Amino acid sequence: MVEKLKSILRQTRWSLLLKAAIFAAAWYFIPSFWVFLIVALYAYFVPMPQSRTVAAPFFVLLLLAYLEPVGISFALVFGVAFFYLLLIKELVLIDRKSAHEVVILLLGFILIRDFYAKEGGAMNLLPFFYSFCTALIIGFMLSDFVRFQGVEAQPQPDSELRRPAVWLSTLIIWQFIIVGLFLPVDFIYQAVIVFLGIIPIIDFVPQYLFGDLSREKILTTASVVFSLFVFVLGSARWGL
């Protein structure tokens, strides 16, 4: 029985890996985004059960696939992200919450990077609008994460606290992105510095709602983020 179960799991992983490879190859080779979209929707929604679990990051992934120029590096990144989404959706991974969070962080960083690449040097009202849209998309993924991963959490997240916590997190993320507009560094450093600032929000808020947040977790994450902050700030070329 155990061997049969292991065989099924191996077959499942290979089939999901094949789907992820098809997803990446379709985005890279098919010139029409709309044809790729049909392939992507079929690869994700068939079979249908559990599709809503990671629907938010999947649609954000499709948005990025539409916005990004075709290239082999993004094809690999999108393929890996889609593979992780399938592993979560098909309940293959044991620690699905951590995997879900990793995907949100990955897609969130790409969104922030794209924002600063396009709007980092502009000083008008449009960057403020687009920064809010970027924060709103990240908040959308965070809300979806809390909603569906919280179903398995013990104790369950407080439904009355969940929505205000997500909205407050979204507003804080928006403020971080706005502050990044005024940093006198290139867009990569803007994106990295702001991303480091929002990592604790994406990490701590769900864990607090799930009842998993501990002092050790806070100290570990804060130490790692602070160390990366010091390294990035020290290596950046400041245009003062």
LONUDO-66579 format. One line per 4 residues: number of its first residue (from 1); their letters; for each residue y, x, z of C-alpha. Coordinates in steps of 0.25 Angstrom, whole numbers, always signed. Example, Ala and Ser with C-alpha at 12.3 -4.5 7.8 and 13.67 -1.06 7.14 Angstrom:
BEGIN
1) AS) -18:+49:+31 | -4:+55:+29
% end
This chain:
BEGIN
1) MVEK) +0:+0:+0 | +9:+11:+4 | +6:+19:-9 | +9:+6:-17
5) LKSI) +22:+4:-11 | +26:+19:-13 | +22:+17:-28 | +31:+4:-29
9) LRQT) +43:+12:-23 | +41:+23:-32 | +41:+14:-44 | +53:+7:-39
13) RWSL) +61:+19:-38 | +57:+24:-52 | +61:+11:-58 | +74:+11:-51
17) LLKA) +77:+25:-55 | +74:+21:-69 | +84:+9:-68 | +95:+19:-63
21) AIFA) +92:+28:-74 | +93:+17:-84 | +106:+13:-77 | +112:+26:-78
25) AAWY) +107:+29:-93 | +113:+15:-97 | +126:+18:-92 | +127:+32:-98
29) FIPS) +121:+29:-112 | +124:+14:-115 | +139:+14:-120 | +141:-1:-117
33) FWVF) +144:-3:-102 | +139:-18:-104 | +126:-14:-109 | +124:-4:-97
37) LIVA) +129:-16:-88 | +117:-24:-93 | +107:-13:-90 | +113:-10:-76
41) LYAY) +113:-25:-72 | +98:-26:-76 | +94:-13:-69 | +101:-18:-56
45) FVPM) +98:-32:-56 | +83:-32:-61 | +76:-35:-52 | +87:-44:-45
49) PQSR) +82:-44:-30 | +91:-36:-21 | +102:-34:-32 | +113:-38:-23
53) TVAA) +111:-28:-13 | +118:-17:-21 | +125:-25:-31 | +139:-21:-27
57) PFFV) +137:-6:-29 | +129:-9:-42 | +141:-17:-48 | +150:-5:-43
61) LLLL) +141:+4:-51 | +142:-4:-63 | +158:-4:-62 | +157:+11:-61
65) AYLE) +148:+12:-73 | +159:+4:-80 | +170:+13:-76 | +164:+27:-77
69) PVGI) +164:+35:-90 | +149:+37:-94 | +144:+51:-90 | +131:+57:-85
73) SFAL) +136:+59:-71 | +140:+45:-68 | +127:+40:-75 | +119:+48:-65
77) VFGV) +128:+43:-53 | +127:+29:-58 | +112:+30:-60 | +110:+35:-46
81) AFFY) +119:+24:-40 | +111:+14:-47 | +98:+20:-43 | +102:+19:-28
85) LLLI) +107:+4:-30 | +93:+1:-36 | +86:+8:-24 | +94:+0:-14
89) KELV) +92:-13:-22 | +77:-12:-23 | +76:-8:-8 | +70:+5:-11
93) LIDR) +78:+13:-2 | +76:+12:+13 | +91:+15:+17 | +98:+6:+7
97) KSAH) +110:+6:+15 | +113:+21:+14 | +110:+20:-1 | +119:+9:-3
101) EVVI) +130:+16:+4 | +128:+28:-5 | +129:+20:-17 | +142:+14:-12
105) LLLG) +148:+28:-9 | +144:+33:-23 | +150:+21:-30 | +162:+21:-21
109) FILI) +165:+36:-24 | +164:+34:-39 | +174:+22:-38 | +184:+30:-29
113) RDFY) +183:+42:-39 | +185:+33:-51 | +197:+27:-44 | +204:+40:-41
117) AKEG) +200:+46:-55 | +208:+34:-62 | +218:+31:-52 | +220:+43:-43
121) GAMN) +233:+48:-49 | +239:+35:-51 | +251:+30:-42 | +252:+15:-45
125) LLPF) +247:+2:-40 | +234:+3:-49 | +227:+13:-40 | +229:+4:-28
129) FYSF) +222:-7:-35 | +211:+1:-40 | +209:+7:-27 | +207:-6:-20
133) CTAL) +197:-10:-31 | +189:+3:-28 | +189:+0:-13 | +185:-14:-16
137) IIGF) +173:-10:-24 | +169:-1:-13 | +171:-12:-3 | +163:-21:-12
141) MLSD) +151:-11:-11 | +153:-9:+4 | +153:-24:+6 | +140:-26:-2
145) FVRF) +134:-15:+5 | +137:-21:+19 | +132:-35:+14 | +119:-31:+8
149) QGVE) +114:-19:+16 | +119:-26:+29 | +108:-36:+27 | +97:-26:+31
153) AQPQ) +106:-20:+42 | +102:-23:+57 | +111:-28:+63 | +117:-35:+51
157) PDSE) +132:-32:+48 | +142:-42:+54 | +146:-51:+42 | +160:-54:+48
161) LRRP) +163:-39:+50 | +157:-35:+36 | +168:-41:+27 | +180:-36:+35
165) AVWL) +173:-22:+36 | +171:-21:+21 | +185:-25:+18 | +191:-16:+28
169) STLI) +183:-5:+22 | +187:-8:+8 | +202:-8:+12 | +200:+6:+19
173) IWQF) +193:+11:+7 | +205:+6:-2 | +214:+14:+7 | +206:+27:+6
177) IIVG) +207:+25:-9 | +222:+23:-9 | +224:+35:+0 | +216:+43:-10
181) LFLP) +226:+40:-21 | +236:+49:-14 | +228:+61:-12 | +233:+73:-20
185) VDFI) +219:+77:-25 | +211:+74:-38 | +203:+61:-39 | +190:+67:-35
189) YQAV) +195:+71:-22 | +203:+58:-20 | +190:+51:-22 | +181:+60:-13
193) IVFL) +192:+60:-2 | +193:+45:-2 | +178:+43:-4 | +175:+51:+9
197) GIIP) +185:+42:+16 | +178:+30:+13 | +164:+35:+15 | +164:+32:+30
201) IIDF) +169:+17:+27 | +157:+15:+17 | +148:+21:+27 | +153:+16:+41
205) VPQY) +157:+2:+38 | +143:-3:+33 | +136:+5:+44 | +145:-1:+55
209) LFGD) +142:-15:+49 | +127:-12:+49 | +128:-7:+63 | +123:+7:+59
213) LSRE) +135:+15:+61 | +133:+26:+72 | +142:+37:+78 | +133:+47:+71
217) KILT) +135:+41:+58 | +150:+41:+59 | +150:+55:+64 | +141:+60:+52
221) TASV) +148:+52:+41 | +162:+56:+47 | +158:+71:+48 | +153:+71:+33
225) VFSL) +165:+64:+28 | +175:+73:+36 | +168:+85:+31 | +168:+81:+16
229) FVFV) +183:+77:+18 | +187:+91:+23 | +179:+97:+11 | +185:+88:+1
233) LGSA) +199:+89:+7 | +198:+104:+7 | +193:+106:-7 | +203:+96:-14
237) RWGL) +215:+101:-22 | +227:+94:-16 | +238:+91:-25 | +249:+92:-14
% end
